[in-house]
């Protein structure tokens, strides 16, 4: 494993570990836009594995929205 691959592995989150981000309104809007656009791109490919990934992205988007609403 190269040094670059090792660093990449260290930067990944442990599955199930909670991620907390304090984002500004501008940052949150950018993340929502990227997730929405990414989901659309995945769905348009028509490939089954991309559709499954799009479902995951949609779930993440929903979690972010819900946590944002809960915080307000």
CHARMM internal coordinates of N, CA and C (Angstrom, degrees):
IC EDIT
DIST 1 N 1 CA 1.4595
DIST 1 CA 1 C 1.5347
ANGL 1 N 1 CA 1 C 108.31
DIST 1 C 2 N 1.3301
ANGL 1 CA 1 C 2 N 115.87
DIHE 1 N 1 CA 1 C 2 N 132.96
DIST 2 N 2 CA 1.4588
ANGL 1 C 2 N 2 CA 119.69
DIHE 1 CA 1 C 2 N 2 CA -179.80
DIST 2 CA 2 C 1.5182
ANGL 2 N 2 CA 2 C 110.05
DIHE 1 C 2 N 2 CA 2 C -77.82
DIST 2 C 3 N 1.3264
ANGL 2 CA 2 C 3 N 115.21
DIHE 2 N 2 CA 2 C 3 N 165.92
DIST 3 N 3 CA 1.4638
ANGL 2 C 3 N 3 CA 119.68
DIHE 2 CA 2 C 3 N 3 CA 178.73
DIST 3 CA 3 C 1.5252
ANGL 3 N 3 CA 3 C 110.24
DIHE 2 C 3 N 3 CA 3 C -60.78
DIST 3 C 4 N 1.3347
ANGL 3 CA 3 C 4 N 116.44
DIHE 3 N 3 CA 3 C 4 N -39.29
DIST 4 N 4 CA 1.4558
ANGL 3 C 4 N 4 CA 120.45
DIHE 3 CA 3 C 4 N 4 CA -179.39
DIST 4 CA 4 C 1.5346
ANGL 4 N 4 CA 4 C 110.88
DIHE 3 C 4 N 4 CA 4 C -63.39
DIST 4 C 5 N 1.3303
ANGL 4 CA 4 C 5 N 117.48
DIHE 4 N 4 CA 4 C 5 N -41.76
DIST 5 N 5 CA 1.4605
ANGL 4 C 5 N 5 CA 120.78
DIHE 4 CA 4 C 5 N 5 CA 178.23
DIST 5 CA 5 C 1.5223
ANGL 5 N 5 CA 5 C 110.91
DIHE 4 C 5 N 5 CA 5 C -65.02
DIST 5 C 6 N 1.3198
ANGL 5 CA 5 C 6 N 117.49
DIHE 5 N 5 CA 5 C 6 N -38.12
DIST 6 N 6 CA 1.4571
ANGL 5 C 6 N 6 CA 121.90
DIHE 5 CA 5 C 6 N 6 CA 178.82
DIST 6 CA 6 C 1.5264
ANGL 6 N 6 CA 6 C 110.06
DIHE 5 C 6 N 6 CA 6 C -62.62
DIST 6 C 7 N 1.3263
ANGL 6 CA 6 C 7 N 117.03
DIHE 6 N 6 CA 6 C 7 N -45.35
DIST 7 N 7 CA 1.4668
ANGL 6 C 7 N 7 CA 120.96
DIHE 6 CA 6 C 7 N 7 CA 178.94
DIST 7 CA 7 C 1.5204
ANGL 7 N 7 CA 7 C 109.81
DIHE 6 C 7 N 7 CA 7 C -61.43
DIST 7 C 8 N 1.3399
ANGL 7 CA 7 C 8 N 116.98
DIHE 7 N 7 CA 7 C 8 N -42.56
DIST 8 N 8 CA 1.4572
ANGL 7 C 8 N 8 CA 120.90
DIHE 7 CA 7 C 8 N 8 CA 178.29
DIST 8 CA 8 C 1.5096
ANGL 8 N 8 CA 8 C 111.95
DIHE 7 C 8 N 8 CA 8 C -60.08
DIST 8 C 9 N 1.3213
ANGL 8 CA 8 C 9 N 117.18
DIHE 8 N 8 CA 8 C 9 N -41.42
DIST 9 N 9 CA 1.4586
ANGL 8 C 9 N 9 CA 121.36
DIHE 8 CA 8 C 9 N 9 CA 178.31
DIST 9 CA 9 C 1.5224
ANGL 9 N 9 CA 9 C 111.02
DIHE 8 C 9 N 9 CA 9 C -63.98
DIST 9 C 10 N 1.3088
ANGL 9 CA 9 C 10 N 118.01
DIHE 9 N 9 CA 9 C 10 N -38.65
DIST 10 N 10 CA 1.4567
ANGL 9 C 10 N 10 CA 122.00
DIHE 9 CA 9 C 10 N 10 CA -178.44
DIST 10 CA 10 C 1.5175
ANGL 10 N 10 CA 10 C 111.44
DIHE 9 C 10 N 10 CA 10 C -69.12
DIST 10 C 11 N 1.3214
ANGL 10 CA 10 C 11 N 118.23
DIHE 10 N 10 CA 10 C 11 N -25.26
DIST 11 N 11 CA 1.4518
ANGL 10 C 11 N 11 CA 121.69
DIHE 10 CA 10 C 11 N 11 CA -176.52
DIST 11 CA 11 C 1.5222
ANGL 11 N 11 CA 11 C 113.13
DIHE 10 C 11 N 11 CA 11 C -85.48
DIST 11 C 12 N 1.3170
ANGL 11 CA 11 C 12 N 117.14
DIHE 11 N 11 CA 11 C 12 N -7.64
DIST 12 N 12 CA 1.4563
ANGL 11 C 12 N 12 CA 120.33
DIHE 11 CA 11 C 12 N 12 CA 179.34
DIST 12 CA 12 C 1.5219
ANGL 12 N 12 CA 12 C 110.31
DIHE 11 C 12 N 12 CA 12 C -78.35
DIST 12 C 13 N 1.3224
ANGL 12 CA 12 C 13 N 114.92
DIHE 12 N 12 CA 12 C 13 N 147.10
DIST 13 N 13 CA 1.4583
ANGL 12 C 13 N 13 CA 120.06
DIHE 12 CA 12 C 13 N 13 CA 177.52
DIST 13 CA 13 C 1.5172
ANGL 13 N 13 CA 13 C 110.05
DIHE 12 C 13 N 13 CA 13 C -82.46
DIST 13 C 14 N 1.2909
ANGL 13 CA 13 C 14 N 115.48
DIHE 13 N 13 CA 13 C 14 N 147.43
DIST 14 N 14 CA 1.4532
ANGL 13 C 14 N 14 CA 121.02
DIHE 13 CA 13 C 14 N 14 CA 174.94
DIST 14 CA 14 C 1.5269
ANGL 14 N 14 CA 14 C 107.71
DIHE 13 C 14 N 14 CA 14 C -70.85
DIST 14 C 15 N 1.3367
ANGL 14 CA 14 C 15 N 118.07
DIHE 14 N 14 CA 14 C 15 N 130.52
DIST 15 N 15 CA 1.4706
ANGL 14 C 15 N 15 CA 119.53
DIHE 14 CA 14 C 15 N 15 CA 178.95
DIST 15 CA 15 C 1.5253
ANGL 15 N 15 CA 15 C 110.81
DIHE 14 C 15 N 15 CA 15 C -54.60
DIST 15 C 16 N 1.3222
ANGL 15 CA 15 C 16 N 115.67
DIHE 15 N 15 CA 15 C 16 N 138.15
DIST 16 N 16 CA 1.4529
ANGL 15 C 16 N 16 CA 120.78
DIHE 15 CA 15 C 16 N 16 CA 178.99
DIST 16 CA 16 C 1.5177
ANGL 16 N 16 CA 16 C 114.06
DIHE 15 C 16 N 16 CA 16 C 85.69
DIST 16 C 17 N 1.3138
ANGL 16 CA 16 C 17 N 116.73
DIHE 16 N 16 CA 16 C 17 N -9.73
DIST 17 N 17 CA 1.4633
ANGL 16 C 17 N 17 CA 120.61
DIHE 16 CA 16 C 17 N 17 CA 179.87
DIST 17 CA 17 C 1.5266
ANGL 17 N 17 CA 17 C 109.05
DIHE 16 C 17 N 17 CA 17 C -80.24
DIST 17 C 18 N 1.3031
ANGL 17 CA 17 C 18 N 116.80
DIHE 17 N 17 CA 17 C 18 N 134.22
DIST 18 N 18 CA 1.4549
ANGL 17 C 18 N 18 CA 121.52
DIHE 17 CA 17 C 18 N 18 CA -177.97
DIST 18 CA 18 C 1.5252
ANGL 18 N 18 CA 18 C 110.34
DIHE 17 C 18 N 18 CA 18 C -72.61
DIST 18 C 19 N 1.2964
ANGL 18 CA 18 C 19 N 115.64
DIHE 18 N 18 CA 18 C 19 N 137.12
DIST 19 N 19 CA 1.4539
ANGL 18 C 19 N 19 CA 123.14
DIHE 18 CA 18 C 19 N 19 CA 178.43
DIST 19 CA 19 C 1.5261
ANGL 19 N 19 CA 19 C 108.08
DIHE 18 C 19 N 19 CA 19 C -110.62
DIST 19 C 20 N 1.3025
ANGL 19 CA 19 C 20 N 116.68
DIHE 19 N 19 CA 19 C 20 N 123.58
DIST 20 N 20 CA 1.4554
ANGL 19 C 20 N 20 CA 121.16
DIHE 19 CA 19 C 20 N 20 CA 178.83
DIST 20 CA 20 C 1.5181
ANGL 20 N 20 CA 20 C 108.69
DIHE 19 C 20 N 20 CA 20 C -119.20
DIST 20 C 21 N 1.3226
ANGL 20 CA 20 C 21 N 115.44
DIHE 20 N 20 CA 20 C 21 N 124.79
DIST 21 N 21 CA 1.4555
ANGL 20 C 21 N 21 CA 121.11
DIHE 20 CA 20 C 21 N 21 CA 178.86
DIST 21 CA 21 C 1.5160
ANGL 21 N 21 CA 21 C 109.52
DIHE 20 C 21 N 21 CA 21 C -125.00
DIST 21 C 22 N 1.2986
ANGL 21 CA 21 C 22 N 116.26
DIHE 21 N 21 CA 21 C 22 N 135.19
DIST 22 N 22 CA 1.4586
ANGL 21 C 22 N 22 CA 120.90
DIHE 21 CA 21 C 22 N 22 CA 173.27
DIST 22 CA 22 C 1.5224
ANGL 22 N 22 CA 22 C 106.80
DIHE 21 C 22 N 22 CA 22 C -102.08
DIST 22 C 23 N 1.3368
ANGL 22 CA 22 C 23 N 115.21
DIHE 22 N 22 CA 22 C 23 N 95.33
DIST 23 N 23 CA 1.4528
ANGL 22 C 23 N 23 CA 120.73
DIHE 22 CA 22 C 23 N 23 CA -175.84
DIST 23 CA 23 C 1.5229
ANGL 23 N 23 CA 23 C 110.79
DIHE 22 C 23 N 23 CA 23 C -104.10
DIST 23 C 24 N 1.3148
ANGL 23 CA 23 C 24 N 114.77
DIHE 23 N 23 CA 23 C 24 N 144.64
DIST 24 N 24 CA 1.4577
ANGL 23 C 24 N 24 CA 119.28
DIHE 23 CA 23 C 24 N 24 CA 172.35
DIST 24 CA 24 C 1.5236
ANGL 24 N 24 CA 24 C 108.19
DIHE 23 C 24 N 24 CA 24 C -72.07
DIST 24 C 25 N 1.3148
ANGL 24 CA 24 C 25 N 117.09
DIHE 24 N 24 CA 24 C 25 N 167.28
DIST 25 N 25 CA 1.4617
ANGL 24 C 25 N 25 CA 120.66
DIHE 24 CA 24 C 25 N 25 CA 178.57
DIST 25 CA 25 C 1.5336
ANGL 25 N 25 CA 25 C 110.34
DIHE 24 C 25 N 25 CA 25 C -59.20
DIST 25 C 26 N 1.3090
ANGL 25 CA 25 C 26 N 117.00
DIHE 25 N 25 CA 25 C 26 N -39.60
DIST 26 N 26 CA 1.4634
ANGL 25 C 26 N 26 CA 121.32
DIHE 25 CA 25 C 26 N 26 CA 179.52
DIST 26 CA 26 C 1.5380
ANGL 26 N 26 CA 26 C 111.16
DIHE 25 C 26 N 26 CA 26 C -65.16
DIST 26 C 27 N 1.3255
ANGL 26 CA 26 C 27 N 116.66
DIHE 26 N 26 CA 26 C 27 N -43.24
DIST 27 N 27 CA 1.4717
ANGL 26 C 27 N 27 CA 121.03
DIHE 26 CA 26 C 27 N 27 CA 178.70
DIST 27 CA 27 C 1.5280
ANGL 27 N 27 CA 27 C 110.79
DIHE 26 C 27 N 27 CA 27 C -65.25
DIST 27 C 28 N 1.3262
ANGL 27 CA 27 C 28 N 116.44
DIHE 27 N 27 CA 27 C 28 N -42.46
DIST 28 N 28 CA 1.4604
ANGL 27 C 28 N 28 CA 120.90
DIHE 27 CA 27 C 28 N 28 CA 179.78
DIST 28 CA 28 C 1.5306
ANGL 28 N 28 CA 28 C 110.22
DIHE 27 C 28 N 28 CA 28 C -62.55
DIST 28 C 29 N 1.3059
ANGL 28 CA 28 C 29 N 117.11
DIHE 28 N 28 CA 28 C 29 N -42.88
DIST 29 N 29 CA 1.4637
ANGL 28 C 29 N 29 CA 121.47
DIHE 28 CA 28 C 29 N 29 CA 178.50
DIST 29 CA 29 C 1.5305
ANGL 29 N 29 CA 29 C 110.88
DIHE 28 C 29 N 29 CA 29 C -61.95
DIST 29 C 30 N 1.3261
ANGL 29 CA 29 C 30 N 116.89
DIHE 29 N 29 CA 29 C 30 N -40.44
DIST 30 N 30 CA 1.4679
ANGL 29 C 30 N 30 CA 121.13
DIHE 29 CA 29 C 30 N 30 CA 178.88
DIST 30 CA 30 C 1.5238
ANGL 30 N 30 CA 30 C 110.98
DIHE 29 C 30 N 30 CA 30 C -64.54
DIST 30 C 31 N 1.3332
ANGL 30 CA 30 C 31 N 116.67
DIHE 30 N 30 CA 30 C 31 N -42.02
DIST 31 N 31 CA 1.4683
ANGL 30 C 31 N 31 CA 120.74
DIHE 30 CA 30 C 31 N 31 CA 179.02
DIST 31 CA 31 C 1.5286
ANGL 31 N 31 CA 31 C 109.74
DIHE 30 C 31 N 31 CA 31 C -65.25
DIST 31 C 32 N 1.3221
ANGL 31 CA 31 C 32 N 118.26
DIHE 31 N 31 CA 31 C 32 N -44.68
DIST 32 N 32 CA 1.4652
ANGL 31 C 32 N 32 CA 121.30
DIHE 31 CA 31 C 32 N 32 CA 178.75
DIST 32 CA 32 C 1.5231
ANGL 32 N 32 CA 32 C 110.44
DIHE 31 C 32 N 32 CA 32 C -59.60
DIST 32 C 33 N 1.3222
ANGL 32 CA 32 C 33 N 116.24
DIHE 32 N 32 CA 32 C 33 N -44.04
DIST 33 N 33 CA 1.4636
ANGL 32 C 33 N 33 CA 120.96
DIHE 32 CA 32 C 33 N 33 CA -179.19
DIST 33 CA 33 C 1.5313
ANGL 33 N 33 CA 33 C 110.23
DIHE 32 C 33 N 33 CA 33 C -62.52
DIST 33 C 34 N 1.3211
ANGL 33 CA 33 C 34 N 116.78
DIHE 33 N 33 CA 33 C 34 N -44.67
DIST 34 N 34 CA 1.4677
ANGL 33 C 34 N 34 CA 120.93
DIHE 33 CA 33 C 34 N 34 CA -179.49
DIST 34 CA 34 C 1.5314
ANGL 34 N 34 CA 34 C 111.11
DIHE 33 C 34 N 34 CA 34 C -64.27
DIST 34 C 35 N 1.3255
ANGL 34 CA 34 C 35 N 116.75
DIHE 34 N 34 CA 34 C 35 N -42.84
DIST 35 N 35 CA 1.4652
ANGL 34 C 35 N 35 CA 119.98
DIHE 34 CA 34 C 35 N 35 CA 178.78
DIST 35 CA 35 C 1.5264
ANGL 35 N 35 CA 35 C 110.85
DIHE 34 C 35 N 35 CA 35 C -64.38
DIST 35 C 36 N 1.3110
ANGL 35 CA 35 C 36 N 116.85
DIHE 35 N 35 CA 35 C 36 N -44.01
DIST 36 N 36 CA 1.4539
ANGL 35 C 36 N 36 CA 121.27
DIHE 35 CA 35 C 36 N 36 CA -179.27
DIST 36 CA 36 C 1.5256
ANGL 36 N 36 CA 36 C 110.88
DIHE 35 C 36 N 36 CA 36 C -63.50
DIST 36 C 37 N 1.3019
ANGL 36 CA 36 C 37 N 115.69
DIHE 36 N 36 CA 36 C 37 N -45.27
DIST 37 N 37 CA 1.4664
ANGL 36 C 37 N 37 CA 120.13
DIHE 36 CA 36 C 37 N 37 CA -179.68
DIST 37 CA 37 C 1.5309
ANGL 37 N 37 CA 37 C 110.62
DIHE 36 C 37 N 37 CA 37 C -66.10
DIST 37 C 38 N 1.3307
ANGL 37 CA 37 C 38 N 116.09
DIHE 37 N 37 CA 37 C 38 N -42.11
DIST 38 N 38 CA 1.4566
ANGL 37 C 38 N 38 CA 120.19
DIHE 37 CA 37 C 38 N 38 CA 178.53
DIST 38 CA 38 C 1.5178
ANGL 38 N 38 CA 38 C 111.72
DIHE 37 C 38 N 38 CA 38 C -62.54
DIST 38 C 39 N 1.3238
ANGL 38 CA 38 C 39 N 116.47
DIHE 38 N 38 CA 38 C 39 N -41.23
DIST 39 N 39 CA 1.4634
ANGL 38 C 39 N 39 CA 120.51
DIHE 38 CA 38 C 39 N 39 CA 178.44
DIST 39 CA 39 C 1.5293
ANGL 39 N 39 CA 39 C 110.13
DIHE 38 C 39 N 39 CA 39 C -62.15
DIST 39 C 40 N 1.3283
ANGL 39 CA 39 C 40 N 116.58
DIHE 39 N 39 CA 39 C 40 N -45.35
DIST 40 N 40 CA 1.4697
ANGL 39 C 40 N 40 CA 120.55
DIHE 39 CA 39 C 40 N 40 CA 178.84
DIST 40 CA 40 C 1.5258
ANGL 40 N 40 CA 40 C 111.38
DIHE 39 C 40 N 40 CA 40 C -60.07
DIST 40 C 41 N 1.3316
ANGL 40 CA 40 C 41 N 116.72
DIHE 40 N 40 CA 40 C 41 N -44.87
DIST 41 N 41 CA 1.4688
ANGL 40 C 41 N 41 CA 120.90
DIHE 40 CA 40 C 41 N 41 CA 179.83
DIST 41 CA 41 C 1.5263
ANGL 41 N 41 CA 41 C 111.11
DIHE 40 C 41 N 41 CA 41 C -61.60
DIST 41 C 42 N 1.3294
ANGL 41 CA 41 C 42 N 116.60
DIHE 41 N 41 CA 41 C 42 N -42.47
DIST 42 N 42 CA 1.4635
ANGL 41 C 42 N 42 CA 120.57
DIHE 41 CA 41 C 42 N 42 CA 179.18
DIST 42 CA 42 C 1.5301
ANGL 42 N 42 CA 42 C 110.77
DIHE 41 C 42 N 42 CA 42 C -63.31
DIST 42 C 43 N 1.3116
ANGL 42 CA 42 C 43 N 116.83
DIHE 42 N 42 CA 42 C 43 N -44.74
DIST 43 N 43 CA 1.4667
ANGL 42 C 43 N 43 CA 120.37
DIHE 42 CA 42 C 43 N 43 CA -178.57
DIST 43 CA 43 C 1.5302
ANGL 43 N 43 CA 43 C 111.38
DIHE 42 C 43 N 43 CA 43 C -64.92
DIST 43 C 44 N 1.3100
ANGL 43 CA 43 C 44 N 117.29
DIHE 43 N 43 CA 43 C 44 N -35.48
DIST 44 N 44 CA 1.4607
ANGL 43 C 44 N 44 CA 120.42
DIHE 43 CA 43 C 44 N 44 CA -178.52
DIST 44 CA 44 C 1.5210
ANGL 44 N 44 CA 44 C 112.52
DIHE 43 C 44 N 44 CA 44 C -69.56
DIST 44 C 45 N 1.3180
ANGL 44 CA 44 C 45 N 118.58
DIHE 44 N 44 CA 44 C 45 N -21.33
DIST 45 N 45 CA 1.4569
ANGL 44 C 45 N 45 CA 120.48
DIHE 44 CA 44 C 45 N 45 CA -179.81
DIST 45 CA 45 C 1.5231
ANGL 45 N 45 CA 45 C 111.38
DIHE 44 C 45 N 45 CA 45 C -67.34
DIST 45 C 46 N 1.3397
ANGL 45 CA 45 C 46 N 116.69
DIHE 45 N 45 CA 45 C 46 N -30.39
DIST 46 N 46 CA 1.4471
ANGL 45 C 46 N 46 CA 120.91
DIHE 45 CA 45 C 46 N 46 CA 178.63
DIST 46 CA 46 C 1.5278
ANGL 46 N 46 CA 46 C 114.55
DIHE 45 C 46 N 46 CA 46 C 79.28
DIST 46 C 47 N 1.3200
ANGL 46 CA 46 C 47 N 117.54
DIHE 46 N 46 CA 46 C 47 N -7.37
DIST 47 N 47 CA 1.4711
ANGL 46 C 47 N 47 CA 120.39
DIHE 46 CA 46 C 47 N 47 CA 179.85
DIST 47 CA 47 C 1.5252
ANGL 47 N 47 CA 47 C 109.47
DIHE 46 C 47 N 47 CA 47 C -75.44
DIST 47 C 48 N 1.3284
ANGL 47 CA 47 C 48 N 116.41
DIHE 47 N 47 CA 47 C 48 N 141.02
DIST 48 N 48 CA 1.4631
ANGL 47 C 48 N 48 CA 120.72
DIHE 47 CA 47 C 48 N 48 CA -176.26
DIST 48 CA 48 C 1.5226
ANGL 48 N 48 CA 48 C 112.41
DIHE 47 C 48 N 48 CA 48 C -58.82
DIST 48 C 49 N 1.3484
ANGL 48 CA 48 C 49 N 117.36
DIHE 48 N 48 CA 48 C 49 N -44.40
DIST 49 N 49 CA 1.4642
ANGL 48 C 49 N 49 CA 119.30
DIHE 48 CA 48 C 49 N 49 CA -178.74
DIST 49 CA 49 C 1.5321
ANGL 49 N 49 CA 49 C 111.31
DIHE 48 C 49 N 49 CA 49 C -66.17
DIST 49 C 50 N 1.3282
ANGL 49 CA 49 C 50 N 116.98
DIHE 49 N 49 CA 49 C 50 N -31.48
DIST 50 N 50 CA 1.4634
ANGL 49 C 50 N 50 CA 119.94
DIHE 49 CA 49 C 50 N 50 CA 176.14
DIST 50 CA 50 C 1.5280
ANGL 50 N 50 CA 50 C 111.16
DIHE 49 C 50 N 50 CA 50 C -71.10
DIST 50 C 51 N 1.3213
ANGL 50 CA 50 C 51 N 116.31
DIHE 50 N 50 CA 50 C 51 N -35.34
DIST 51 N 51 CA 1.4563
ANGL 50 C 51 N 51 CA 119.84
DIHE 50 CA 50 C 51 N 51 CA 177.74
DIST 51 CA 51 C 1.5335
ANGL 51 N 51 CA 51 C 110.42
DIHE 50 C 51 N 51 CA 51 C -64.98
DIST 51 C 52 N 1.3256
ANGL 51 CA 51 C 52 N 116.21
DIHE 51 N 51 CA 51 C 52 N -40.22
DIST 52 N 52 CA 1.4642
ANGL 51 C 52 N 52 CA 120.27
DIHE 51 CA 51 C 52 N 52 CA 177.38
DIST 52 CA 52 C 1.5200
ANGL 52 N 52 CA 52 C 110.63
DIHE 51 C 52 N 52 CA 52 C -64.30
DIST 52 C 53 N 1.3324
ANGL 52 CA 52 C 53 N 116.86
DIHE 52 N 52 CA 52 C 53 N -40.93
DIST 53 N 53 CA 1.4628
ANGL 52 C 53 N 53 CA 120.88
DIHE 52 CA 52 C 53 N 53 CA 177.99
DIST 53 CA 53 C 1.5318
ANGL 53 N 53 CA 53 C 109.91
DIHE 52 C 53 N 53 CA 53 C -65.11
DIST 53 C 54 N 1.3262
ANGL 53 CA 53 C 54 N 117.25
DIHE 53 N 53 CA 53 C 54 N -38.65
DIST 54 N 54 CA 1.4680
ANGL 53 C 54 N 54 CA 121.02
DIHE 53 CA 53 C 54 N 54 CA 178.02
DIST 54 CA 54 C 1.5224
ANGL 54 N 54 CA 54 C 110.60
DIHE 53 C 54 N 54 CA 54 C -61.83
DIST 54 C 55 N 1.3250
ANGL 54 CA 54 C 55 N 116.62
DIHE 54 N 54 CA 54 C 55 N -39.41
DIST 55 N 55 CA 1.4675
ANGL 54 C 55 N 55 CA 120.19
DIHE 54 CA 54 C 55 N 55 CA 176.95
DIST 55 CA 55 C 1.5269
ANGL 55 N 55 CA 55 C 110.64
DIHE 54 C 55 N 55 CA 55 C -62.15
DIST 55 C 56 N 1.3270
ANGL 55 CA 55 C 56 N 116.27
DIHE 55 N 55 CA 55 C 56 N -40.50
DIST 56 N 56 CA 1.4655
ANGL 55 C 56 N 56 CA 121.07
DIHE 55 CA 55 C 56 N 56 CA 177.95
DIST 56 CA 56 C 1.5210
ANGL 56 N 56 CA 56 C 110.38
DIHE 55 C 56 N 56 CA 56 C -63.67
DIST 56 C 57 N 1.3311
ANGL 56 CA 56 C 57 N 116.55
DIHE 56 N 56 CA 56 C 57 N -45.47
DIST 57 N 57 CA 1.4654
ANGL 56 C 57 N 57 CA 121.23
DIHE 56 CA 56 C 57 N 57 CA 178.93
DIST 57 CA 57 C 1.5234
ANGL 57 N 57 CA 57 C 110.27
DIHE 56 C 57 N 57 CA 57 C -60.22
DIST 57 C 58 N 1.3115
ANGL 57 CA 57 C 58 N 116.51
DIHE 57 N 57 CA 57 C 58 N -42.25
DIST 58 N 58 CA 1.4623
ANGL 57 C 58 N 58 CA 121.07
DIHE 57 CA 57 C 58 N 58 CA 178.63
DIST 58 CA 58 C 1.5255
ANGL 58 N 58 CA 58 C 110.93
DIHE 57 C 58 N 58 CA 58 C -60.66
DIST 58 C 59 N 1.3326
ANGL 58 CA 58 C 59 N 116.43
DIHE 58 N 58 CA 58 C 59 N -40.87
DIST 59 N 59 CA 1.4638
ANGL 58 C 59 N 59 CA 120.77
DIHE 58 CA 58 C 59 N 59 CA 178.14
DIST 59 CA 59 C 1.5171
ANGL 59 N 59 CA 59 C 112.22
DIHE 58 C 59 N 59 CA 59 C -64.76
DIST 59 C 60 N 1.3221
ANGL 59 CA 59 C 60 N 116.48
DIHE 59 N 59 CA 59 C 60 N -39.77
DIST 60 N 60 CA 1.4711
ANGL 59 C 60 N 60 CA 121.09
DIHE 59 CA 59 C 60 N 60 CA 178.15
DIST 60 CA 60 C 1.5214
ANGL 60 N 60 CA 60 C 109.41
DIHE 59 C 60 N 60 CA 60 C -64.37
DIST 60 C 61 N 1.3151
ANGL 60 CA 60 C 61 N 116.56
DIHE 60 N 60 CA 60 C 61 N -44.80
DIST 61 N 61 CA 1.4602
ANGL 60 C 61 N 61 CA 121.59
DIHE 60 CA 60 C 61 N 61 CA 178.76
DIST 61 CA 61 C 1.5345
ANGL 61 N 61 CA 61 C 109.75
DIHE 60 C 61 N 61 CA 61 C -57.23
DIST 61 C 62 N 1.3295
ANGL 61 CA 61 C 62 N 116.15
DIHE 61 N 61 CA 61 C 62 N -45.74
DIST 62 N 62 CA 1.4656
ANGL 61 C 62 N 62 CA 120.57
DIHE 61 CA 61 C 62 N 62 CA 179.98
DIST 62 CA 62 C 1.5244
ANGL 62 N 62 CA 62 C 112.08
DIHE 61 C 62 N 62 CA 62 C -62.45
DIST 62 C 63 N 1.3374
ANGL 62 CA 62 C 63 N 116.43
DIHE 62 N 62 CA 62 C 63 N -40.72
DIST 63 N 63 CA 1.4681
ANGL 62 C 63 N 63 CA 120.15
DIHE 62 CA 62 C 63 N 63 CA 178.30
DIST 63 CA 63 C 1.5216
ANGL 63 N 63 CA 63 C 110.72
DIHE 62 C 63 N 63 CA 63 C -62.21
DIST 63 C 64 N 1.3200
ANGL 63 CA 63 C 64 N 117.11
DIHE 63 N 63 CA 63 C 64 N -43.11
DIST 64 N 64 CA 1.4635
ANGL 63 C 64 N 64 CA 120.80
DIHE 63 CA 63 C 64 N 64 CA -179.57
DIST 64 CA 64 C 1.5240
ANGL 64 N 64 CA 64 C 109.94
DIHE 63 C 64 N 64 CA 64 C -63.00
DIST 64 C 65 N 1.3177
ANGL 64 CA 64 C 65 N 116.48
DIHE 64 N 64 CA 64 C 65 N -44.35
DIST 65 N 65 CA 1.4639
ANGL 64 C 65 N 65 CA 120.36
DIHE 64 CA 64 C 65 N 65 CA 179.50
DIST 65 CA 65 C 1.5246
ANGL 65 N 65 CA 65 C 110.22
DIHE 64 C 65 N 65 CA 65 C -62.28
DIST 65 C 66 N 1.3378
ANGL 65 CA 65 C 66 N 116.90
DIHE 65 N 65 CA 65 C 66 N -45.79
DIST 66 N 66 CA 1.4623
ANGL 65 C 66 N 66 CA 120.83
DIHE 65 CA 65 C 66 N 66 CA -178.37
DIST 66 CA 66 C 1.5255
ANGL 66 N 66 CA 66 C 111.37
DIHE 65 C 66 N 66 CA 66 C -63.09
DIST 66 C 67 N 1.3403
ANGL 66 CA 66 C 67 N 116.46
DIHE 66 N 66 CA 66 C 67 N -45.81
DIST 67 N 67 CA 1.4642
ANGL 66 C 67 N 67 CA 119.25
DIHE 66 CA 66 C 67 N 67 CA 179.91
DIST 67 CA 67 C 1.5220
ANGL 67 N 67 CA 67 C 111.15
DIHE 66 C 67 N 67 CA 67 C -64.85
DIST 67 C 68 N 1.3286
ANGL 67 CA 67 C 68 N 116.67
DIHE 67 N 67 CA 67 C 68 N -34.66
DIST 68 N 68 CA 1.4576
ANGL 67 C 68 N 68 CA 120.40
DIHE 67 CA 67 C 68 N 68 CA 176.92
DIST 68 CA 68 C 1.5135
ANGL 68 N 68 CA 68 C 111.26
DIHE 67 C 68 N 68 CA 68 C -66.13
DIST 68 C 69 N 1.3255
ANGL 68 CA 68 C 69 N 116.26
DIHE 68 N 68 CA 68 C 69 N -40.86
DIST 69 N 69 CA 1.4625
ANGL 68 C 69 N 69 CA 120.65
DIHE 68 CA 68 C 69 N 69 CA 178.26
DIST 69 CA 69 C 1.5257
ANGL 69 N 69 CA 69 C 111.21
DIHE 68 C 69 N 69 CA 69 C -67.72
DIST 69 C 70 N 1.3269
ANGL 69 CA 69 C 70 N 116.62
DIHE 69 N 69 CA 69 C 70 N -38.37
DIST 70 N 70 CA 1.4622
ANGL 69 C 70 N 70 CA 120.66
DIHE 69 CA 69 C 70 N 70 CA 179.25
DIST 70 CA 70 C 1.5312
ANGL 70 N 70 CA 70 C 111.29
DIHE 69 C 70 N 70 CA 70 C -65.46
DIST 70 C 71 N 1.3355
ANGL 70 CA 70 C 71 N 115.93
DIHE 70 N 70 CA 70 C 71 N -32.44
DIST 71 N 71 CA 1.4620
ANGL 70 C 71 N 71 CA 120.50
DIHE 70 CA 70 C 71 N 71 CA -177.10
DIST 71 CA 71 C 1.5224
ANGL 71 N 71 CA 71 C 112.26
DIHE 70 C 71 N 71 CA 71 C -75.69
DIST 71 C 72 N 1.3230
ANGL 71 CA 71 C 72 N 117.00
DIHE 71 N 71 CA 71 C 72 N -21.61
DIST 72 N 72 CA 1.4747
ANGL 71 C 72 N 72 CA 120.29
DIHE 71 CA 71 C 72 N 72 CA -176.73
DIST 72 CA 72 C 1.4934
ANGL 72 N 72 CA 72 C 113.19
DIHE 71 C 72 N 72 CA 72 C -80.75
END
COOR INIT
IC SEED 1 N 1 CA 1 C
IC BUILD
